[in-house]
Amino acid sequence: MQTETVAKTGGDDGARSRDDIREEIRHRGSNINGDTLLATDYLNHFNEIVMMIEMAADMPESFEFTEDWHPMAYGDHFAQSNLGDKDLAIEAYEQSPEDVRTRFDGTTRELEDHLVDGLRKAGAALHDARHGAFHTSCRDLAADARTYIDELSAIIHGHHEGISSKQALDAESLEETQATIDCLFGT
């Protein structure tokens, strides 16, 4: 078996092989996918804003809590987190297979653009006291964002391009999603 080595960003001569990173992921029992080298924890950045948008649809006064949200790069998300595996998550992402990372980054950019535009439109509707339009904008934005999040989850879990994010996720993905929600609400 040939060991594949990919240089880290910045040309670090001490780059570890993908196999070494995968071994550390297995050893730690990390939630980083050993094939794609991507972590589901990044999706929390999007799940949190979607929950706020859903809440705002029925409680417009809570929309102000969405104003602090902004797109955040994968590495920045982990660098600012308190996760024990944050350095490993960043290193693994930098060495994830190019085709996987290209799909992941492209879908992430689409989601971020959609959220920024949707939040702007919902905010304008709220400002103009168009409550029906605001409610609909929030509901539609949240539903669309969940579709993107499902696609990102599928990419993280190594589903091939032919698998649609609209298809049901496997039981492990659903359990991870529920665990994330439970953690956010302290249940």
C-alpha positions as semicolon CSV with decimal commas, in nm:
position;residue;x (nm);y (nm);z (nm)
1;M;0,000;0,000;0,000
2;Q;0,141;0,333;-0,104
3;T;0,130;0,616;0,149
4;E;0,001;0,941;0,004
5;T;0,159;1,262;0,132
6;V;0,014;1,602;0,059
7;A;0,198;1,917;0,155
8;K;0,023;2,140;0,404
9;T;-0,057;2,498;0,313
10;G;0,256;2,706;0,341
11;G;0,488;2,428;0,223
12;D;0,561;2,285;0,567
13;D;0,830;2,020;0,515
14;G;0,695;1,829;0,816
15;A;0,362;1,746;0,651
16;R;0,213;1,420;0,770
17;S;0,074;1,168;0,528
18;R;-0,300;1,125;0,490
19;D;-0,254;0,775;0,628
20;D;-0,090;0,917;0,944
21;I;-0,376;1,163;0,990
22;R;-0,632;0,888;0,933
23;E;-0,458;0,672;1,193
24;E;-0,470;0,953;1,447
25;I;-0,839;1,009;1,371
26;R;-0,908;0,639;1,438
27;H;-0,691;0,638;1,749
28;R;-0,862;0,943;1,901
29;G;-1,211;0,831;1,807
30;S;-1,259;1,171;1,649
31;N;-1,571;1,278;1,464
32;I;-1,353;1,362;1,164
33;N;-1,439;1,133;0,876
34;G;-1,140;0,909;0,805
35;D;-1,203;0,905;0,430
36;T;-1,291;1,267;0,354
37;L;-1,090;1,414;0,643
38;L;-1,375;1,657;0,715
39;A;-1,554;1,709;1,048
40;T;-1,925;1,746;1,112
41;D;-1,861;2,005;1,385
42;Y;-1,829;2,272;1,114
43;L;-2,199;2,227;1,038
44;N;-2,281;2,369;1,383
45;H;-2,194;2,713;1,243
46;F;-2,485;2,675;1,000
47;N;-2,726;2,478;1,220
48;E;-2,719;2,753;1,481
49;I;-2,817;3,030;1,237
50;V;-3,089;2,813;1,084
51;M;-3,240;2,756;1,429
52;M;-3,233;3,132;1,493
53;I;-3,403;3,198;1,157
54;E;-3,671;2,939;1,232
55;M;-3,734;3,098;1,571
56;A;-3,749;3,447;1,418
57;A;-4,017;3,340;1,170
58;D;-4,260;3,312;1,463
59;M;-4,092;3,564;1,695
60;P;-3,974;3,853;1,474
61;E;-3,826;4,035;1,773
62;S;-3,562;3,761;1,790
63;F;-3,438;3,835;1,437
64;E;-3,181;4,074;1,584
65;F;-2,987;3,769;1,706
66;T;-2,909;3,680;1,344
67;E;-2,725;4,008;1,289
68;D;-2,400;3,884;1,442
69;W;-2,380;3,581;1,213
70;H;-2,130;3,592;0,928
71;P;-1,966;3,335;0,703
72;M;-1,667;3,170;0,866
73;A;-1,401;2,964;0,693
74;Y;-1,360;2,603;0,805
75;G;-1,017;2,663;0,958
76;D;-1,129;2,981;1,133
77;H;-1,428;2,801;1,282
78;F;-1,205;2,537;1,438
79;A;-0,929;2,782;1,536
80;Q;-1,186;2,978;1,740
81;S;-1,346;2,670;1,894
82;N;-1,275;2,494;2,219
83;L;-1,283;2,148;2,064
84;G;-1,009;1,913;2,166
85;D;-0,951;1,797;1,807
86;K;-0,948;2,144;1,652
87;D;-0,584;2,130;1,537
88;L;-0,637;1,784;1,391
89;A;-0,955;1,904;1,217
90;I;-0,765;2,191;1,054
91;E;-0,474;1,970;0,950
92;A;-0,706;1,702;0,815
93;Y;-0,907;1,958;0,614
94;E;-0,588;2,093;0,456
95;Q;-0,507;1,742;0,338
96;S;-0,853;1,623;0,243
97;P;-0,876;1,488;-0,112
98;E;-0,895;1,775;-0,361
99;D;-1,218;1,659;-0,526
100;V;-1,391;1,628;-0,188
101;R;-1,269;1,965;-0,066
102;T;-1,367;2,132;-0,395
103;R;-1,725;2,002;-0,363
104;F;-1,735;2,088;0,005
105;D;-1,598;2,441;-0,036
106;G;-1,825;2,511;-0,335
107;T;-2,137;2,397;-0,150
108;T;-2,029;2,595;0,157
109;R;-1,991;2,913;-0,053
110;E;-2,336;2,858;-0,205
111;L;-2,489;2,816;0,141
112;E;-2,312;3,122;0,279
113;D;-2,424;3,336;-0,016
114;H;-2,779;3,208;0,018
115;L;-2,786;3,283;0,392
116;V;-2,638;3,632;0,357
117;D;-2,882;3,722;0,078
118;G;-3,178;3,561;0,256
119;L;-3,103;3,735;0,585
120;R;-3,080;4,067;0,402
121;K;-3,417;4,011;0,231
122;A;-3,586;3,894;0,552
123;G;-3,444;4,194;0,737
124;A;-3,579;4,429;0,471
125;A;-3,925;4,271;0,496
126;L;-3,920;4,307;0,875
127;H;-3,802;4,668;0,851
128;D;-4,085;4,745;0,607
129;A;-4,338;4,580;0,842
130;R;-4,426;4,317;0,581
131;H;-4,484;4,049;0,843
132;G;-4,624;3,786;0,607
133;A;-4,330;3,828;0,371
134;F;-4,090;3,816;0,666
135;H;-4,242;3,493;0,798
136;T;-4,233;3,331;0,453
137;S;-3,878;3,453;0,388
138;C;-3,756;3,302;0,714
139;R;-3,932;2,970;0,660
140;D;-3,808;2,939;0,300
141;L;-3,455;3,044;0,393
142;A;-3,436;2,789;0,674
143;A;-3,570;2,508;0,453
144;D;-3,326;2,592;0,172
145;A;-3,036;2,616;0,415
146;R;-3,119;2,274;0,559
147;T;-3,094;2,128;0,207
148;Y;-2,745;2,275;0,172
149;I;-2,649;2,148;0,520
150;D;-2,770;1,800;0,424
151;E;-2,552;1,818;0,113
152;L;-2,251;1,923;0,321
153;S;-2,319;1,636;0,561
154;A;-2,333;1,393;0,269
155;I;-1,998;1,522;0,142
156;I;-1,842;1,496;0,490
157;H;-1,965;1,137;0,518
158;G;-1,817;1,043;0,181
159;H;-2,133;1,007;-0,025
160;H;-2,052;1,026;-0,392
161;E;-2,171;1,302;-0,619
162;G;-2,462;1,092;-0,744
163;I;-2,623;1,084;-0,400
164;S;-2,864;1,372;-0,349
165;S;-2,878;1,563;-0,024
166;K;-3,254;1,531;-0,047
167;Q;-3,226;1,157;0,010
168;A;-3,247;1,033;0,365
169;L;-2,921;1,043;0,557
170;D;-2,796;0,729;0,719
171;A;-2,876;0,659;1,085
172;E;-2,532;0,771;1,203
173;S;-2,578;1,115;1,042
174;L;-2,921;1,152;1,198
175;E;-2,785;1,056;1,540
176;E;-2,503;1,311;1,505
177;T;-2,751;1,580;1,404
178;Q;-2,973;1,502;1,701
179;A;-2,673;1,498;1,933
180;T;-2,575;1,844;1,804
181;I;-2,926;1,976;1,864
182;D;-2,937;1,821;2,212
183;C;-2,601;1,978;2,293
184;L;-2,714;2,322;2,176
185;F;-3,027;2,306;2,391
186;G;-2,855;2,140;2,686
187;T;-3,080;1,835;2,683
